[in-house]
Amino acid sequence: MAVATATKESSDFLQAAAEFDKAIETWPGRNAAFAKKRPPEPLPSVLPVLASIARLKAGKGAGKEIAEAVAAHNCTQSLIPAERCEAILTIGREWMGWLDLRRNEIDTAAREFPAGSVWSNWVAGKQAFRDRKYSDAAAAYRRAVGAWEAQSRAGDAPLLQRLMPAGDLSVGYTELGGAQFLAGDATGAIESLNRAVRQDPTNARALYLRARAKETAGQQEAAIADYSLAARNALAKSEEQGGDAHVYRGISLYRRKEYAAAEDEFINALNFDISPASRADAVAWRRLAAVASGSCESGRKYLEESLVTASPYFPRDEARKTISECTATTTAARPLPVK
């Protein structure tokens, strides 16, 4: 495991997991060998915890064994000192919280993470964002990203620290930038999203959010360029983000006032298996494009309905303005009743 945390190679982590699995398999035989000298010892909880962590570090496994092992809390001192065992089980809880986050079970994750975990601020940011407290979310995300930055600069960190789930700085700065944008700080958002893109130039979501922030800052051409770049990067990861690629391309076309082509892109996006938030936004953008292209009478009602479910990043004020303008135009064009 120590070698694997140094090389960060999946194969080394899987080899470590295999060794822990062998230790688990042979534990009953160990008890049998010492049967006349001492009572049988329960399986040490650290073995399944370390095996699961090794697989998770390799990008494999679901970590289901961790919760059971942590709950059993068997610290066999003949194998490992009690203090070391407790530290490893605490890391197991870190991974339990991380797995909850991956399933978007935010409140459960908040309960799992140990006190003082660097992930606690990240969870607090997600909770505040969900509650639409965007300034609070930004502050919590900033603390989390700051802790991850410090970890990345730590150099040769102790082994146990290297076993903890690592934060993704590109994702961290993306969510920080998104919260800053919704809190009304477009300049700060652009700065954070620039950092996200520097960490991962293929981060399509960061490019999309940066485009939204640039629009608010009055940088229309730069925003359109970012929408197009977000679409290209998402399309390159088509298995995961193909639907999002069509959303980003559709917004780029919409900003160029190519409303029919934009509507086609949003329709294409809905043919993919995309997240509920992306689907709701694709529907709202499609209806906005329809109204903007002149389908006011038939489209404005549906656009108004879609504003209820659209994500906070959808431009609701712009949509309401478009509805108002098309309503005014339709009313003005309607002939006066004949008396």
N, C-alpha and C positions, 0 to 999 in steps of 0.2 A: 504493500500500500504506500509506503514511504517513497519508493521508486516511482510509482504511478503519479503521485502528487507532484513529483519533480518533472517528469517527462510530459505529463498531461496527455499521454497516449491512451486511447480507448482500450487497446490490446493489453496494456499493463494493468489497467483497472480491472479488466475482465479476468486476468490471471490472478490478481489479488482476490477477487470474488471467489474464484475456483478454489483457492487455498483455504479461505474461510469456510466454504461449503464442505471441504474435506474434513476440516476440524469438527464441524457440526456432525458430520456423518460418523466420525470415529469416537465421538464423545461417549456413547453408551459402552463401547469397548474399553475405554479408559476407566469408567466406573467399575466394570467387571474385573479389570486387572487389579484394582485396589480394594475389591470387595471385602477382603479379610482384614484390612487395616483401618478402614474408615467407612462411614455411610456414603451411599451414592450422592453425588453433587448434581443439582439441576444444571441444565445447559446454561452457560453464562450468556446473559443478554447481549453482551458486546459482540458476540460472534455473528448472529443474524443481522444486528444493526450494521456492523462493518461490511458484511457481505452485500447488504442492500445499498449502502452508500457507495460502495465500489461500482456496483452496476449502474446506479443513477449517475455517477460521475462519467461513466462510459456511454451515457445516453440510452441505457437499457433498463428494463424492469420498471415496476410500478411502486416499489417501496412498501408493499403491503405488510411485509414482515416486521417493519420497524415499530409500528404501533403496538403489536402484540408483545414484542420483546421489551419495549420500554415499560409496558404495563406490568410484565412479569417481574422486572427489576431484580434479576438475579445477578449479584456481583460476587462471583466466586474468587475469594482472595488468593487461593492457591494458583490461580491463572494470572491475575492482574490486580494491582493494588486497588483498594476500594475507591480512593480519590480519583484514580485514572478511569475507573469504570463509570463513576458518576459523571465525569466530564464527557465521556463518549455517549452516554445515554442522553445528556443534555444536547449534544450535537444531533442525536437521533430526533429529538423534539424539534430542533431547527428544521430538519428535513421534513418532518410531519407538517409543520406550518407551511413550508415551501410547496409541498404537494397540495395542500389545501388551496393555496394561491393559484396553482396551476389549474385547479378545478373551479376557480373563481369563487371559492367559499371563503369570503373575506373575514366574516365574523368568527368562523371556526378557526381560521389561521391566527387571528388575534389572540385567541385563547390558547393555542398550541405553543406559540413562540415563547421561550423562556424570558423571564424578566431581564432587561438589559440587552436583548438581542438587537443586532443592527437592523434586523428586518422589521422591528416594531414600528419604526417611523414610516417604512414603506406601506405597511398595513394601515397605519393611521391616515396616510395620504389617500389611499384607496377608499377608506371609509368616508373621509371628508369630501372627496370628489363625488362619490355616490350620493351624498347628502347635499350636493351643489354648493358646498362651502369651498369655493375654488381658491381663495387666498390661503385658507388653512391647509388645503391640499398641497398647494405650492410650497408652503413653509415646511411641511412634513416631508415632501419629496426631496426638497433641498437638503434636509438633514440626512436622509437616507443616502442620497448620491454622494454627499460629503464623506460619509462613513465608507462607502464603497471605494471612493477615490483614495482614501487613506489606506484601505486594505491593499489596493493595487500598487501603492508605493512602498509597502512594508518590506519588500525584498524577500529575504529568506525567512518567512514566517514559520512559527512552530508547526509541527505536523498536525496537531489537533485543529489549529486554525485553518489549515489548508483543506481539512475535511469538510468544513462547513459549506453550505450552498453559496455560490458566488453571485453577486449582483451583476447584471448586465448594464454597463454604463450607458450604452446607446439607448436602451429601453428606458433607463432611469431619466436621462435628459429629455427623452421624447415626452414622457408623461409629465415631467416638470414643466416643459415648454407648453404643453397643452393646457395645464392648469393655469399657468401665467397668462396665456392668451385669454382664457375664459374669465380670469380675474381682472382683465382690462389692461394688462401690461404687455402690449404687443412687442415693444422693444426688448424687454427681458425675455419674452418667448422666443424671439428670433435668435437671440444670443444662445439660449439653452439648446434650441433645435440645431443651430450651427454645430454645437458640441456633439450632439447626437449623431449628426451626419459625419463629423470627423471621426468618431468612433467606428461608425459603420456606414460607408457611402452608399450601401444598397438598402438602407432603412427607408422603405417607401412611406411608411406612416409618418416618420419624422419630416420627410419632404412635403407630404400633404399638409401637415399641420403648419409647417413653415410657410407654405403658400397661403394658408388662411390668415396667418399673422401678417404676412407681407401685404395682403389685400387691405387689412385694417390700417396698416401703416401707409397706405397710398402707393405702394409699389406694385402696380398692376401688371406690368410686363414681367417683372421678376417672379411674381406669383404664378402667372401662366406658365413660365418656364419650369417652375418647381412642380406644378401639376403634371406637366408632360414627363418630367424626369421621374416623378413618383410612379406614373403609369408604366414607364419602361422598366423600372426596377421591380415593380410588383409582377409584371408580365414575365420577367425572367424567373420568378419563383411561382410559375403559373399553377402548380399543383396546390399551393397553399393560398396564393393571393390573386388568382386569375380574376375573380369577381371584383376585388378591390381595384385591380388595374383598369377595368372598364369604368368604374365609378370615377377614378382620378382623370381618365381620358375624357369622360363625359363632362366633368367640371371644366376642364381646359377648353373644350369645344364651346361650352356654354359661355364662358368668358369672352370667347371670340365672336359671340352672338350667332353661332352656328347651331341654332336650337334644335332643328330636326335631327341632325347628326348626333347631337348630345343626347337627345331622347333615345335614340337607337342604342347608344352605349349603355345607358342606364337600364334599358330593357335587357341587354345582353348580360349585365351584371347580375340580374335577378335569376338568370339561368344557372348560376353557380351556387355552391353550398358556402354561403358567407355568413359572418356573424350576424346576430339579430340587429346590432347597431348599424352595421354596414347595409343590411337589407332595408332597414327603416329609412336610412339616408338615401339609398338608391331610389326608393319609391318617391320620397319627397322631392328629390332633384328631378326625377322624371316628370312629375306633375308641375314643378316650377317651369321646366323647359316647355311643357305643353302650353301653359298659360302665357309665358313670354312670347311664344310663337303665334299667339292669337286665339288659342282655344279658351277664351275667357269664360263664356257661358257654361260650357261643359266641364271645364277644368278647375275653376276656382274653389268650388265646394270640396272637391277631392284633395286639393292642395291644403286647404284649411284643416281638413281631417288629418292629413299626414303630419302636420306640425306638432300634433300631440305626442307622437311616438318617435319623431326624429331625434337624433343625438344632439347634445348641446353644441356640437360643432357646426350643425346646419344653420345657415344664415336666416333665421326666422324673421328678423326685422326687414331684410331685403325681400323675403317672400311676401310678407304682409303689404309692403309698399307696392310690389308688383300686382297683388290682388286689388289693392285700392286703385291703382292707375288703370287697370283693365276694366274695373267696375265703372269708374268715372267715364272712360272712353265709350263703353257700351251704353251707358245711360245717355250720354250726349248724342250718340248716333241713333238712339231709338226715336222713331217718329212720334210726334205729339198726337194724342187721340183726337179723332174727328168728332166734333160736337154736332 
